[in-house]
Amino acid sequence: MEMEMATSPAIPQSGESVDDVKNMESVPLLSRFSTVPATANYQMKRRIVTKTTSEPSPPRRQQSFSRDIGHAASETYLVTRLSFKLLGYLGVGYRWITRLLALGLYAMLLMPGFLQVGYYYFFSSQVRRSIVYGDQPRNRLDLYLPTSRDGLKPVVAFVTGGAWIIGYKAWGSLLGKQLAERDIIVACIDYRNFPQGTIGDMVEDVSQGISFICNNIVDYGGDPNRIYLMGQSAGAHIAACALLEQTIKESRRKSISWSVSQIKAYFGVSGGYNLPNLVDHFHGRGLYRSIFLSIMEGEQSLHQFSPELVVQDLSIRNAVSILPRIILLHGTSDYSIPSDARFYFRL
């Protein structure tokens, strides 16, 4: 790490001429400290130099805290503005209101655990928050680093869920903490949510985040040859779309910034991969058909963003053959996305 020290011009003191001060400034700082002073005049000059070069710089923690406050304020404004915009789409519906209240009550019951994880997220030296990977406001990711720095570590690129509406990188802090304690680096990728963006924007953001990880994780002690992609719920769907889209681009020899060969395996947790089969289910749970279709860019795009349907296209069979290992996990008592929505990529 390189540190810079700001120096101010020396001011002539009593008994010194301007020429003396200029001569003093022309002598390298190292030589002034490494030689034995022979005269009282030299001792006076050394005190002057010490005084002018030892002014304390602003504490690094204070600068980081101020930056975090500014970032939190801008994100709060963004979330508030988007919340009002989202209310315009949702209108007054008892289903989503009751579920929002239930979610709030659930969060209150879990508050002690949230506070513990929140303290770790904001104050641990092992967490690198809001690393920029793109040009959009939500193009940020968090890194959770192990305490051990010996050797390159395996990496998990994680995409959080949130019904394509409330996803946020900090939701992955518990996973990041647990895996970092097991000597694994975790990168939680943030992405634009609806109505700030639609599914195409989300897939683009996640793909950019994966690209950043593949090309830069070695700078943080990660092994670029041991990167694993993971997504949960809506994040599993978005990550699967990004992986499949990249696979098709690569098979068609298009310009790419990362390769699916860099991903050792994909873990999909509680994801939904056949959107036409999920429209009515989501409608019944408060994510109304009109909102869901707006998120997915219209009914005509449901097939395009349904990985289960895309892989059945015989024209991309070569692309499917280069996909990494796929591991899908789903709870049989999951009511948000039914467990029978899972599928296997391999045909």
C-alpha positions in Angstrom: 0.0 0.0 0.0 1.4 3.4 -1.0 0.9 6.3 1.4 1.4 10.0 0.4 2.4 12.7 2.9 1.4 16.3 2.2 4.1 18.9 2.9 3.7 22.6 3.2 6.4 25.2 2.3 8.8 25.8 5.1 8.6 29.3 6.7 11.8 31.2 7.6 12.2 31.3 11.4 14.1 33.8 13.5 17.8 33.7 12.8 17.3 32.1 9.4 17.5 33.5 5.9 15.3 32.6 3.0 18.3 31.0 1.3 18.8 28.8 4.4 15.2 27.5 4.1 15.5 26.9 0.4 18.7 24.9 0.9 17.0 22.9 3.6 14.1 22.1 1.3 16.4 20.9 -1.4 18.0 18.2 0.9 16.2 14.9 0.7 14.1 14.1 3.7 15.8 10.7 4.2 19.2 12.3 4.5 18.1 14.8 7.0 16.8 12.1 9.3 19.7 9.6 8.7 22.6 12.0 9.5 23.7 13.1 12.9 23.0 16.9 13.5 26.3 18.8 14.0 25.0 22.2 14.8 22.1 23.8 16.6 21.1 25.5 13.3 20.6 22.0 11.7 18.5 20.9 14.7 16.3 23.9 14.2 15.9 23.0 10.5 15.0 19.4 11.4 12.3 20.6 13.8 10.9 22.9 11.1 10.7 20.0 8.6 9.2 17.7 11.2 6.6 20.2 12.0 5.6 20.8 8.4 5.5 17.2 7.3 3.9 15.6 10.3 0.4 17.1 10.0 -2.0 14.2 10.6 -4.1 13.2 7.6 -7.8 12.5 8.1 -8.3 9.1 9.7 -9.0 6.4 7.2 -12.0 5.0 9.2 -13.6 8.5 9.3 -13.2 8.9 5.5 -14.7 5.4 5.0 -17.6 6.1 7.4 -18.4 9.4 5.6 -18.4 7.6 2.3 -20.7 5.0 3.6 -23.1 7.6 5.0 -23.2 9.3 1.6 -23.8 6.0 -0.2 -26.5 5.0 2.3 -28.2 8.4 1.8 -28.2 8.1 -2.0 -29.5 4.5 -1.8 -32.2 5.5 0.7 -33.4 8.2 -1.7 -33.3 5.8 -4.6 -35.3 3.1 -2.7 -37.9 5.6 -1.5 -38.4 7.0 -5.0 -38.7 3.6 -6.5 -41.1 2.5 -3.7 -43.6 5.2 -4.6 -43.2 4.3 -8.2 -43.8 0.6 -7.4 -47.0 1.6 -5.4 -48.3 3.1 -8.6 -48.0 -0.2 -10.3 -49.4 -2.3 -7.4 -52.3 -0.1 -6.4 -54.2 -1.2 -3.3 -54.3 -5.0 -3.1 -55.0 -6.9 0.1 -52.8 -9.8 -0.9 -49.5 -8.0 -1.2 -50.3 -5.7 1.7 -51.0 -8.6 4.1 -47.8 -10.3 2.9 -45.8 -7.2 3.4 -47.1 -6.9 6.9 -46.4 -10.5 7.5 -42.8 -10.0 6.2 -42.4 -7.0 8.5 -43.5 -9.0 11.5 -41.2 -11.9 10.6 -38.3 -9.5 10.3 -39.1 -8.1 13.8 -39.0 -11.5 15.3 -35.7 -12.1 13.7 -34.3 -8.7 14.7 -31.8 -10.0 17.3 -30.2 -12.2 14.6 -30.4 -9.3 12.1 -28.6 -7.0 14.4 -25.8 -9.4 14.9 -25.3 -10.0 11.2 -25.8 -6.2 10.5 -23.0 -5.4 13.0 -20.7 -7.8 11.1 -21.7 -6.4 7.7 -21.0 -2.7 8.6 -18.1 -3.0 11.0 -16.1 -6.2 10.1 -12.8 -5.6 8.4 -13.4 -8.7 6.4 -16.3 -7.2 4.4 -15.6 -5.0 1.4 -18.9 -3.2 0.7 -20.2 -1.7 -2.5 -17.4 -2.4 -4.9 -18.3 -0.8 -8.3 -18.5 -3.2 -11.2 -20.5 -1.2 -13.7 -22.1 2.2 -14.6 -25.5 1.8 -13.1 -26.3 2.9 -9.5 -27.0 -0.7 -8.4 -23.9 -2.1 -10.1 -22.2 -2.8 -6.8 -21.1 -6.0 -5.0 -19.9 -6.9 -1.5 -17.0 -9.2 -0.8 -16.6 -11.4 2.3 -13.0 -12.3 2.8 -11.5 -15.0 5.0 -9.1 -14.0 7.8 -6.5 -16.4 6.4 -4.5 -14.9 3.5 -2.4 -18.0 2.6 -2.9 -19.1 -1.0 -5.8 -18.3 -3.4 -9.3 -19.0 -2.1 -12.3 -20.6 -3.8 -15.0 -18.0 -4.7 -18.8 -18.1 -4.6 -20.6 -15.5 -6.7 -24.0 -15.1 -5.1 -27.2 -13.5 -6.5 -29.8 -12.8 -3.8 -33.5 -13.2 -4.3 -36.4 -10.8 -3.6 -39.2 -11.4 -6.1 -37.3 -9.3 -8.7 -38.5 -6.3 -6.6 -36.7 -6.2 -3.3 -33.4 -8.0 -4.0 -30.3 -6.5 -2.3 -26.7 -7.6 -2.0 -26.8 -7.3 1.9 -29.3 -10.2 2.0 -26.4 -12.5 1.4 -24.4 -11.3 4.5 -25.2 -14.4 6.6 -24.0 -16.7 3.8 -21.0 -14.5 3.3 -20.1 -14.7 7.0 -20.5 -18.5 7.2 -18.5 -19.3 4.1 -15.8 -16.7 4.8 -15.2 -18.5 8.2 -14.7 -21.7 6.1 -12.0 -20.1 4.0 -14.2 -19.2 1.0 -14.6 -15.8 -0.6 -18.2 -14.7 -1.2 -19.1 -12.0 -3.7 -22.8 -10.8 -3.4 -23.8 -9.2 -6.6 -26.4 -6.4 -6.5 -28.6 -5.6 -9.5 -31.4 -3.3 -10.6 -34.8 -4.3 -9.3 -38.2 -3.5 -10.8 -39.3 -0.8 -11.5 -35.8 0.6 -11.9 -35.1 -2.2 -14.4 -36.8 -5.2 -16.0 -35.5 -8.8 -16.3 -33.2 -7.9 -19.2 -31.5 -5.2 -17.1 -31.2 -7.6 -14.2 -29.6 -10.3 -16.3 -27.2 -7.8 -17.8 -26.2 -6.5 -14.4 -25.6 -10.0 -13.0 -23.5 -10.9 -16.1 -21.4 -7.8 -15.6 -20.9 -8.6 -11.9 -19.8 -12.2 -12.8 -17.4 -10.7 -15.4 -15.9 -8.4 -12.7 -15.4 -11.3 -10.4 -13.8 -13.5 -13.1 -11.4 -10.8 -14.1 -10.5 -9.2 -10.8 -11.0 -11.6 -7.9 -7.4 -12.5 -7.9 -6.7 -9.0 -6.6 -8.6 -9.9 -3.5 -7.0 -13.3 -3.0 -9.5 -15.3 -4.9 -8.7 -18.2 -7.3 -10.0 -17.4 -10.8 -10.0 -21.1 -11.6 -12.3 -22.0 -8.7 -15.4 -19.7 -9.1 -18.8 -21.1 -8.3 -22.1 -19.3 -9.2 -25.0 -19.4 -6.8 -28.5 -17.9 -6.8 -31.5 -18.0 -4.5 -35.2 -17.7 -5.5 -35.5 -14.8 -8.1 -31.7 -14.6 -7.9 -31.4 -18.2 -9.0 -33.6 -17.5 -12.0 -31.6 -14.4 -12.9 -28.2 -16.2 -12.5 -29.4 -19.1 -14.6 -30.5 -16.7 -17.3 -27.2 -14.9 -17.2 -25.3 -18.2 -17.4 -27.4 -19.6 -20.3 -27.2 -16.3 -22.2 -23.4 -16.3 -21.8 -23.2 -19.9 -23.0 -25.2 -19.1 -26.2 -22.9 -16.1 -26.9 -19.8 -18.1 -26.4 -21.1 -21.0 -28.6 -21.8 -18.4 -31.4 -18.3 -16.9 -31.0 -19.6 -13.5 -30.0 -17.5 -11.0 -28.1 -17.5 -11.9 -24.4 -15.8 -10.5 -21.2 -16.0 -13.8 -19.3 -16.3 -17.5 -20.1 -18.6 -20.1 -18.8 -15.5 -22.3 -18.5 -14.5 -20.1 -15.6 -17.5 -21.3 -13.6 -16.9 -24.6 -12.0 -20.5 -25.2 -11.0 -23.9 -23.5 -10.7 -26.0 -23.9 -7.5 -29.7 -22.9 -7.9 -31.6 -22.6 -4.6 -35.4 -22.4 -4.7 -35.5 -21.0 -8.2 -38.2 -20.9 -10.8 -37.1 -21.7 -14.4 -40.4 -22.1 -16.3 -42.1 -18.7 -16.2 -45.3 -19.6 -18.1 -46.1 -22.2 -15.5 -45.5 -19.7 -12.7 -47.7 -16.8 -13.8 -50.9 -18.0 -12.1 -49.0 -19.1 -9.0 -47.4 -15.7 -8.5 -50.7 -14.0 -9.2 -52.4 -16.0 -6.4 -49.6 -15.0 -4.0 -49.9 -11.3 -4.6 -47.4 -10.7 -7.5 -50.2 -9.9 -9.9 -50.1 -11.0 -13.5 -49.8 -7.4 -14.8 -46.8 -6.7 -12.6 -45.1 -10.0 -13.3 -45.5 -9.5 -17.0 -44.1 -5.9 -16.7 -41.1 -7.3 -14.9 -40.6 -10.0 -17.6 -41.0 -7.5 -20.4 -44.3 -8.9 -21.6 -45.9 -12.3 -22.2 -43.9 -12.7 -25.5 -40.7 -12.7 -23.4 -41.6 -15.4 -20.9 -40.1 -18.1 -23.1 -36.9 -16.2 -23.7 -36.3 -15.9 -19.9 -37.3 -19.4 -19.0 -34.1 -21.5 -18.9 -36.1 -24.8 -18.8 -37.7 -23.9 -22.2 -34.6 -22.3 -23.7 -32.4 -25.4 -23.3 -35.0 -27.5 -25.2 -34.3 -25.5 -28.3 -32.3 -27.9 -30.6 -30.5 -25.0 -32.3 -28.5 -24.4 -29.1 -27.7 -27.9 -28.2 -24.0 -27.2 -28.7 -24.3 -24.3 -26.2 -26.0 -26.6 -23.6 -23.2 -29.1 -23.9 -20.6 -26.5 -22.5 -22.6 -25.6 -19.5 -20.9 -26.2 -16.1 -22.2 -28.7 -13.6 -25.7 -27.8 -12.4 -26.9 -28.5 -8.9 -30.4 -27.4 -8.0 -31.8 -27.4 -4.4 -35.4 -26.9 -3.4 -37.5 -27.4 -0.3 -40.7 -29.5 -0.7 -42.5 -27.1 1.6 -41.6 -24.0 -0.3 -44.8 -22.0 -1.1 -43.1 -19.0 -2.7 -42.0 -21.1 -5.7 -43.3 -24.7 -5.8 -40.6 -27.4 -5.6 -41.9 -29.0 -8.9 -40.7 -25.8 -10.7 -37.1 -27.2 -10.5 -35.6 -29.0 -13.5 -32.4 -30.3 -14.9 -30.4 -28.4 -17.5 -28.8 -31.5 -19.0 -30.9 -33.2 -21.7 
